[in-house]
């Protein structure tokens, strides 16, 4: 493979990486439990965190351990879901031949 072919392949890889990132950016998942709502994006960032008055009442009543456990559970569920969606997307793209050098 000549230098020109390598440069073309590198340019194609960059193009496909940008396309993959654009698809990952579209991934979003919202999980709700016990008055806590969390929305996570495909990049792992949290874009929404909401608490109902009931959930905050746990804190006011001194039940911090229960609140913290619930918060961790909801956060982990949202993050794990987007992680799974992201992995499935990457597997589909590799299977479809979007990343020929990675198969």
N, C-alpha and C positions, 0 to 999 in steps of 0.2 A: 504494500500500500504506500503510495507516494504521499508527499507532504500536502499536496492539494487535496487529496482524498481525506487525509486526516483532518484538515481544516474544515472541510465540508461536513465530516462526521461530527466534529466538535460543535459546529454551528447548529446542526440538527439536534444534538443533545441539549444544547442551551434552549432551543425552541421548545422541545418536549418538556424540559424542566419547568419552563415558564407556564406551559399549558397545564402541567400537573399542579403547580402552585395555585393557578387560577381555579382549578377544580377543588383543591383542598380548601381554598378560601370560601367556597360556597357551602361547605359542610357546617352544619349547626345542629345542636340538639339541646332541648330543654327538658330538665328532669325536675319533678316536684314531689315533695313528700313532707308531711308534718308541718305544713305552713312555710316551707322553704322552697324557693324556686331558683334554679341555676340554669343559665344558658352558656354552653361552651361552643367554641368554634373549632374548625379542623386543625388550626395551628396550636390548639391547646389553651388558648386564652379564654378567660371568663368574660362574657359580654353583658351578663345580667345576673344580679343577685338580689332577690326580694325576700322579705320576711313579712308574714302576716302578724297581726296583733297577738294571735294565739301563740305563735312561735316566740315572739319577744316576751310574752308573759312568762314563759319558762325561765328566761334569764332574770326577769324581775322577781320571780319567786325563788331565786337562788338555785335553780336546777340547771346550773351551767354544764354539768357533765352530760346530761341528756341532750341539751341543745348542741353541744360540741360534737357529740356522736352523730346526731342527725345531720348536722351541717357537713361533716366529713363524708357521710354516706351519700348525700345528695351530690356533693362535689365530685366524688369518685365515680358515681354512676354517669354523670354528664361527661366527664373527661374520658372515661373508659369507652363510652359509646362513640364519641368522635374519633378516638384512637382506632377503634375497630372499623369504623366507616372509612377512615383514611387508609388503613392497611388494605381493606378490600378494594378501594379505588386503585391503589398502586398495583395490586395483584392483577386486576382487570387490565390495566394499561400495559403491564409487562406481557400478559398473555396475548393481548391484541397486537403486540409488536410495536408498541409506542417507544419502547426502549430496547432496541435490538441487541445492544451490547450487554444488557443486564440479564438476559434469559439464561 
